[in-house]
Amino acid sequence: METRLNIPGEVEALCSTLRDAGCEAYLVGGCVRDLLIGREPKDWDITTNATPEKIQSLFEETFYENEYGTVGVVTQSEDPRLKVVEITPYRIEGKYSNARHPDEVRFGDNLSDDLKRRDFTINAIAYEPSSALLVDEHGGKEDLDGKLIRTVGDAHERFEEDALRMLRAVRLAAELDFVIESATAAGIAAQAAQLAKISRERVRDELIRIVMSPRPMQALYIAQKLGLLTYMIPELEEGIGCDQNQAHSFDVFEHSLRALQHGADKGWSLDVRLAALLHDVGKPRTREWSDEKKDWTFHGHDVVSAKMAKNILADLKFPKDTVDKVSLLARIHMFFSDPDQITLSAVRRTIARVGQDNITDLLNLRVCDRIGTGRPKEHPFRLRKYMSMIDEALRDPVSVAMLKIDGTKIIELGERPGPRVGWILHALLEEVLDDPAKNTEDYLEKKTSELSKMGENELQKLGEAGKDRREKEDEAAVAELRKKHHVS
C-alpha cells in the first residue's frame, strides 16, 4: 500500500544510509501510528535486517547498551526528539518466563517475523520512506480508522508474554481516545494478576503517562473494571461505594477521578494531578456516622490521606521530592479559606506551611477538589477573594529566608555560631508573621540583641516554640472554624 508520509530529513538520511549499504529500513511502531492519525511523533524508530554491528559501522556516533539489538544513533539535529534515533534489527523472540522479557532474542531476516511479535495492531505498521510503502499485515490501519486497541494475534498470549502491555493498552486508549477491543479487554481481565510480576518502576512510568494523558479518569476507570487497578493503587478501590456527606454528589472513588480529570483538563502539573487523585484516599478509613449531623464525617482524613499518599508513591518508586510534595498538598488540602472568617496572618501561615513554591499548586488542588464534588464553578467569589489575600500575603515574609536579617548578620552582631542562630531566626519570624511591619533591618537587629542576651534554655524554648506554635495555632484555629461551620 503506497502512502506518502511527512518524514524529517534526519530520519530520511538514516534510512538512505542503510539502503545504500544494501540493507532494508522501515519506520515502525508509534511514529508510524502517530503520522497516520495526524499526531506529531514523540520519537522515531527504525527497524532493519542489519545486525547491530553493521548498524554501528554505518554511522559516526552510536551507542549499543542493551541485549535486544537496539542501536542509538546520535544525529546533529536541534530537535530533541531527533537527537537520538533508535535502529533495531528485525527480532524473533523466544519464550517469556517472567511476564516481561523474552528468555531469548534472535535477530531475524524478514520484516513479517518482526511485526508478529509486536503488541498492538496499530503499533505493527511499517513504512518504507523511499517507496512510500506501508506494510500492514495485521489490520492496524483499519483499527486506527475504527479507533480500536487490539492485540496482534491472541490477546491472552500477548499479555502472558508481557504483562505491562495490559497497562499500555489502557494508557494508549486514554492518550488516543480509542476503545479497547472486546477480545483484548477480555484478555486483560483474564491476565490482570500478571501485572503483579512487573516492577513498580515500570508500573509507575505507565501510571505517569496515564495521569498526564488527556483522559486519565477514563483510563483509571477502565483499569479498575478490568482488574488492573488492584495492582497499581489498590487503596483507591476502597473508595468505591464509599458515600460521602451531602456536600458531595459522588462516592470517594469517582470524586477522586473527577478531581484528577479537572487537573488534566486544565493542563496542570503531575504533582497537582497526583495530589488530586490521592487527596481523599484516606476517607474510607476515617468515615464515621454522626447521629448529630445525620451524615457521614471524615475527621482527620487529610492526615491519613497524606500518610497513605506518601506510602503509595514511595511504593511506586516516585522521586522523594514528588512523594514529599504530593503528601504535603494532601495534608494541607483542607486549609480553611473563607476570607470572611480568616485573617491575613493565618493566610501567611498557610503559605509558610506549604511553601511559596507550592501555594499555587495548593490552590489548584482546591479547585480540583471543588469540581470533583460536582459543583459547577471553579472559582466562587470566596475562593477568588482568598486568592487575592494570598497575593497580598506573598508580599510579606512567610519564611526565615525572607527576613531582613540572616544568620551571617546575627553572628556579626555578636551571637556565636551554632543552634542559637536558628532559634533567633525562628523567634524573629514568629513576630513578623504576626506583624509584617516589623520586618525591617533596624527592628530585627534590635530584637536580635535582646534575644542574644537570653540563656541557652530560654532561647531554645522560644525558638522551638515559635516553630511549633505556628503549626499548632493554625491547626487549632482551623479545627475550631471547621467545628463552628460543621465541615469535616
C-alpha positions in Angstrom: 0.0 0.0 0.0 1.6 3.3 -1.1 1.1 6.2 1.3 3.3 9.3 1.4 4.1 10.4 5.0 5.9 13.5 6.1 9.3 12.3 7.5 12.0 14.5 9.0 15.2 14.9 6.9 17.3 13.4 9.7 15.3 10.2 9.6 15.2 10.0 5.8 19.0 10.3 5.8 19.4 7.4 8.3 17.1 5.2 6.2 19.0 6.2 3.0 22.4 5.2 4.6 21.0 1.8 5.5 19.6 1.3 2.0 22.8 2.4 0.3 24.6 -0.3 2.3 22.2 -2.9 0.9 20.0 -3.1 4.0 16.3 -2.7 4.4 15.0 0.2 6.5 11.4 0.7 7.7 9.9 3.2 10.2 7.8 1.2 12.7 5.7 1.4 15.8 4.4 4.6 17.5 5.9 7.0 15.0 4.0 5.4 12.0 0.8 5.2 14.1 1.0 8.9 15.0 1.8 10.0 11.5 -1.2 8.1 10.2 -3.6 9.8 12.6 -2.1 13.3 12.3 -0.2 13.4 15.6 3.4 14.6 15.9 5.6 11.6 16.9 7.5 11.9 20.2 10.3 9.7 18.9 11.4 7.8 15.8 12.2 4.1 15.5 13.7 2.3 12.5 13.8 -1.5 12.0 16.2 -3.2 9.6 17.7 -6.5 8.6 21.2 -5.2 9.5 22.9 -6.5 12.6 23.8 -4.2 15.5 27.5 -4.4 14.4 26.6 -3.5 10.8 24.4 -0.5 12.0 27.3 0.8 14.2 29.7 0.6 11.3 27.5 2.8 9.1 27.1 5.8 11.5 29.7 8.0 13.1 28.2 8.3 16.7 26.3 5.4 18.2 25.7 3.6 21.4 24.6 0.0 22.0 24.0 -1.0 25.6 21.1 -3.5 25.6 20.5 -7.1 24.8 17.8 -6.5 22.3 19.9 -5.2 19.5 18.7 -1.6 19.6 21.4 0.9 18.5 21.0 4.5 19.3 22.3 6.7 16.5 23.1 10.3 17.5 22.2 12.9 14.9 23.1 16.6 14.6 19.5 17.6 14.9 18.5 20.6 17.2 15.1 18.9 17.7 15.3 16.9 21.0 13.0 14.2 19.5 15.6 13.6 16.8 18.9 13.9 18.6 18.9 10.1 19.1 17.0 7.7 16.7 16.8 4.1 17.6 17.6 1.5 15.0 16.7 -2.1 15.8 17.3 -5.3 13.9 14.3 -7.5 13.0 13.7 -9.7 16.0 12.4 -13.1 16.7 11.6 -13.6 20.4 11.6 -16.8 22.4 9.5 -17.9 25.3 8.6 -15.3 28.1 9.0 -16.8 31.5 8.8 -13.7 33.7 5.8 -12.0 32.1 8.0 -9.1 30.9 11.1 -10.0 28.9 11.8 -12.8 26.4 14.2 -15.5 27.5 15.9 -15.4 24.1 16.1 -12.8 21.3 17.3 -13.7 17.9 17.8 -11.3 15.0 15.6 -12.1 12.0 16.0 -11.5 8.3 12.4 -10.5 7.4 10.0 -7.8 8.4 7.0 -10.1 8.8 8.5 -12.0 11.7 9.3 -8.8 13.5 5.8 -7.4 13.1 4.3 -10.6 14.5 6.0 -10.0 17.9 4.6 -6.5 18.4 1.9 -5.7 21.0 -1.0 -4.0 19.2 -2.0 -3.9 15.6 -1.8 -0.1 15.5 1.9 -0.4 16.5 2.6 -3.1 14.0 2.5 -1.0 10.8 5.8 -0.4 9.0 6.7 2.3 6.5 9.4 2.4 3.9 10.2 6.1 3.1 11.8 5.9 -0.3 8.9 3.9 -1.9 6.2 5.2 0.4 5.3 1.6 1.0 3.0 0.9 4.0 3.3 -2.6 5.3 0.2 -3.5 7.4 -0.2 -7.3 7.8 -2.4 -7.2 11.0 -5.1 -4.7 10.2 -3.6 -1.8 12.0 -4.8 0.8 9.6 -8.3 -0.5 9.9 -8.1 -0.4 13.7 -6.7 3.2 13.5 -9.8 4.2 11.5 -12.1 2.4 13.9 -10.2 3.8 16.9 -9.6 0.4 18.4 -6.8 -1.1 20.6 -6.4 -4.7 19.5 -3.5 -7.1 20.1 -1.5 -8.7 17.3 -2.7 -12.3 17.4 -4.2 -13.9 20.6 -4.7 -11.4 23.4 -4.0 -14.0 26.2 -0.7 -15.0 24.6 0.4 -11.3 24.2 -0.4 -10.5 27.8 1.2 -13.7 29.1 4.4 -12.7 27.3 4.5 -9.2 28.6 2.0 -8.1 31.4 2.9 -4.5 31.0 1.2 -4.5 27.6 -2.2 -4.5 29.5 -1.4 -1.2 31.2 -0.1 0.1 27.9 -3.4 -0.7 26.3 -5.2 1.3 28.9 -2.8 4.2 28.5 -3.0 4.2 24.7 -6.8 4.3 24.9 -6.5 7.4 27.2 -3.9 9.1 25.0 -5.6 8.5 21.7 -9.3 8.4 22.8 -9.5 4.8 21.5 -11.6 1.9 22.7 -10.1 -1.4 23.8 -11.5 -4.1 21.5 -13.6 -6.7 23.3 -11.4 -9.8 22.9 -8.4 -7.7 24.0 -10.3 -6.4 27.1 -11.3 -10.0 27.9 -7.6 -10.9 27.7 -6.7 -8.1 30.1 -9.4 -9.2 32.6 -8.2 -12.8 32.5 -4.5 -11.9 32.8 -4.7 -8.9 35.2 -2.9 -10.7 38.1 0.2 -11.0 35.9 0.7 -7.3 36.5 1.9 -8.1 40.0 5.1 -9.6 38.3 6.0 -6.2 36.8 8.5 -3.9 38.6 6.9 -1.0 40.4 9.1 1.4 38.4 7.6 0.2 35.1 4.1 0.4 36.6 4.9 3.9 37.8 6.1 5.0 34.3 2.8 3.9 32.7 0.8 5.5 35.5 2.6 8.8 34.9 1.7 8.7 31.3 -1.9 7.8 32.2 -2.2 10.6 34.7 -0.6 13.1 32.2 -2.9 12.0 29.4 -6.0 14.0 28.3 -8.3 11.3 29.7 -6.9 9.9 33.0 -10.4 9.4 34.5 -11.4 7.2 31.6 -8.2 5.2 31.9 -8.3 4.5 35.6 -12.0 3.7 35.4 -11.2 1.1 32.7 -8.2 -0.1 34.7 -10.5 -0.8 37.7 -13.1 -2.5 35.7 -10.5 -4.8 34.1 -8.9 -5.7 37.4 -5.6 -3.8 36.9 -6.1 -1.0 39.5 -5.6 -3.6 42.3 -2.0 -4.0 41.1 -1.4 -0.3 40.6 -3.0 1.7 43.6 -5.3 -0.8 45.4 -6.1 1.8 48.1 -8.2 3.8 45.5 -10.6 0.9 45.3 -11.5 1.4 49.0 -13.4 4.5 47.8 -15.8 2.6 45.5 -19.3 2.8 47.0 -17.9 4.9 49.9 -20.7 7.5 50.0 -19.8 11.0 51.3 -21.7 13.8 53.1 -24.3 16.0 51.4 -21.7 18.3 50.0 -20.7 15.6 47.6 -22.5 14.2 44.6 -20.2 11.1 44.1 -18.6 8.4 46.1 -14.9 8.8 47.1 -13.6 6.9 44.1 -15.5 8.9 41.5 -14.8 12.1 43.3 -11.0 11.4 43.2 -11.1 10.5 39.5 -13.2 13.7 38.7 -10.7 15.8 40.6 -7.8 14.3 38.7 -9.6 14.8 35.4 -10.1 18.5 36.1 -6.4 18.8 36.7 -5.8 17.2 33.3 -8.4 19.5 31.6 -6.5 22.5 33.0 -3.1 21.1 31.9 -1.8 21.3 35.5 1.4 19.6 36.6 2.0 16.0 37.5 2.2 16.9 41.2 -1.2 18.6 41.2 -2.8 15.7 39.3 -1.3 13.1 41.7 -2.5 15.2 44.7 -6.0 15.4 43.2 -6.1 11.7 42.8 -4.8 10.9 46.3 -6.0 13.8 48.4 -9.0 11.9 49.8 -7.6 8.4 49.6 -7.8 8.2 53.4 -11.5 9.0 53.6 -12.8 5.4 53.6 -10.6 4.7 56.7 -11.9 7.7 58.6 -15.6 7.6 57.7 -17.9 7.7 60.7 -21.7 8.3 61.0 -22.7 11.3 63.0 -26.1 10.9 64.7 -26.0 14.6 65.5 -25.5 15.7 61.9 -27.3 12.8 60.4 -24.5 12.5 57.9 -21.0 11.0 57.4 -17.9 12.6 58.8 -14.3 12.1 57.8 -12.4 13.7 60.7 -8.6 13.6 60.2 -8.9 12.2 56.6 -6.3 14.8 55.5 -3.7 13.4 57.8 -4.5 9.8 56.9 -4.6 10.7 53.2 -1.2 12.4 53.4 0.4 9.3 55.0 -1.2 6.9 52.6 -0.2 9.1 49.6 3.4 9.0 50.9 3.4 5.2 51.2 1.7 4.7 47.8 4.1 6.9 45.9 7.1 5.6 47.7 6.0 2.0 46.8 5.8 3.1 43.2 9.3 4.4 43.4 8.5 8.1 42.7 11.3 10.5 43.4 11.4 11.7 47.0 10.6 15.3 46.1 7.4 14.2 44.3 6.5 12.0 47.3 7.1 14.8 49.8 5.2 17.5 47.8 2.2 15.4 46.9 1.8 14.2 50.5 2.2 17.8 51.7 -0.5 19.0 49.4 -2.8 16.2 50.5 -2.1 17.1 54.2 -3.0 20.7 53.8 -5.8 20.5 51.2 -8.4 21.2 53.8 -7.0 24.6 54.7 -9.7 27.0 55.7 -10.2 29.6 53.0 -13.3 31.6 54.0 -12.0 35.2 53.7 -14.8 36.4 56.0 -13.6 34.2 58.8 -9.8 34.2 58.4 -7.1 36.8 58.9 -4.2 37.8 56.7 -1.9 36.4 59.4 -3.5 33.0 59.0 -3.1 33.1 55.2 0.6 33.9 55.7 0.9 30.9 58.0 -0.7 28.6 55.4 1.9 29.9 52.9 4.6 29.2 55.4 3.4 25.7 55.9 3.1 24.7 52.2 5.9 26.9 50.9 5.8 29.8 48.5 6.7 27.5 45.6 3.7 25.2 46.3 1.0 27.7 47.1 -0.3 27.9 43.6 -0.5 24.1 43.3 -2.4 24.0 46.6 -5.0 26.5 45.3 -5.2 24.4 42.1 -5.8 21.3 44.1 -8.6 23.1 45.9 -10.2 23.9 42.6 -9.8 20.2 41.5 -11.4 19.1 44.8 -14.3 21.5 44.3 -15.1 20.4 40.8 -14.8 16.8 41.9 -17.7 17.3 44.3 -19.9 18.1 41.4 -20.0 21.8 41.9 -20.0 23.7 38.6 -18.0 26.8 39.4 -14.2 26.6 39.7 -13.7 30.0 41.4 -16.7 31.2 43.5 -16.4 34.6 45.0 -15.0 33.5 48.3 -12.2 31.5 46.7 -11.3 34.4 44.4 -11.2 36.6 47.5 -8.9 34.2 49.3 -6.7 34.1 46.3 -6.4 37.9 46.5 -5.4 37.5 50.1 -2.7 35.1 49.0 -1.3 37.7 46.6 -1.3 40.2 49.4 0.3 37.9 51.8 3.0 36.9 49.4 4.3 40.5 49.6 5.0 39.8 53.3 7.6 37.4 54.9 6.4 33.8 55.2 9.8 32.1 55.8 13.1 32.7 57.6 14.7 33.3 54.1 12.5 36.4 53.6 13.5 38.1 56.9 15.5 41.3 56.5 18.2 39.6 58.6 20.1 36.4 58.1 22.4 34.1 60.2 25.6 35.9 59.0 24.3 39.2 60.2 23.2 37.7 63.6 26.8 36.4 64.0 28.2 39.8 63.1 26.0 41.3 65.9 27.8 39.1 68.4 25.9 35.8 68.5 28.2 32.8 68.4 27.7 30.3 65.5 25.5 27.3 66.4 21.9 26.4 67.0 21.3 29.6 68.8 21.3 31.4 65.4 18.4 29.2 64.2 16.4 29.7 67.3 16.8 33.5 67.0 15.7 33.4 63.3 12.5 31.4 64.2 11.7 33.7 67.1 12.0 36.7 64.8 9.9 35.1 62.1 7.1 34.4 64.6 6.9 38.1 65.4 7.0 39.1 61.7 4.2 36.6 60.8 2.0 38.4 63.3 3.1 41.9 62.2 4.9 42.2 58.8 5.7 45.8 59.5 8.4 44.5 61.9 10.4 43.1 59.0 13.0 45.9 59.0 16.7 45.7 59.5 16.5 48.2 62.3 13.8 46.4 64.3 15.2 42.9 63.7 18.8 43.9 64.7 17.5 45.4 68.0 15.4 42.4 68.7 18.4 40.1 67.9 20.4 42.0 70.6 17.6 41.3 73.1 17.4 37.6 72.2 21.2 37.2 72.3 21.1 38.1 76.0 18.9 35.1 76.8 20.2 32.0 78.3 20.6 28.8 76.3 17.4 27.0 77.6 15.2 30.1 77.4 16.2 30.9 73.8 15.9 27.4 72.7 12.4 27.2 74.1 11.4 30.4 72.4 12.8 29.5 69.0 11.4 25.9 69.0 8.1 27.2 70.4 7.9 29.6 67.5 8.2 26.7 65.1 5.7 24.6 66.9 3.3 27.3 67.8 2.8 28.4 64.2 1.6 24.9 63.2 -0.4 24.3 66.4 -2.1 27.7 66.3 -3.0 27.2 62.6 -4.4 23.7 63.1 -6.3 24.7 66.2 -7.8 27.7 64.5 -8.8 25.7 61.5 -10.3 22.9 63.7 -12.3 25.5 65.6 -13.6 27.0 62.4 -14.5 23.6 60.9 -16.3 22.7 64.1 -18.2 26.0 64.1 -19.2 25.6 60.4 -19.8 21.8 60.6 -17.3 20.9 58.0 -15.1 17.8 58.1 
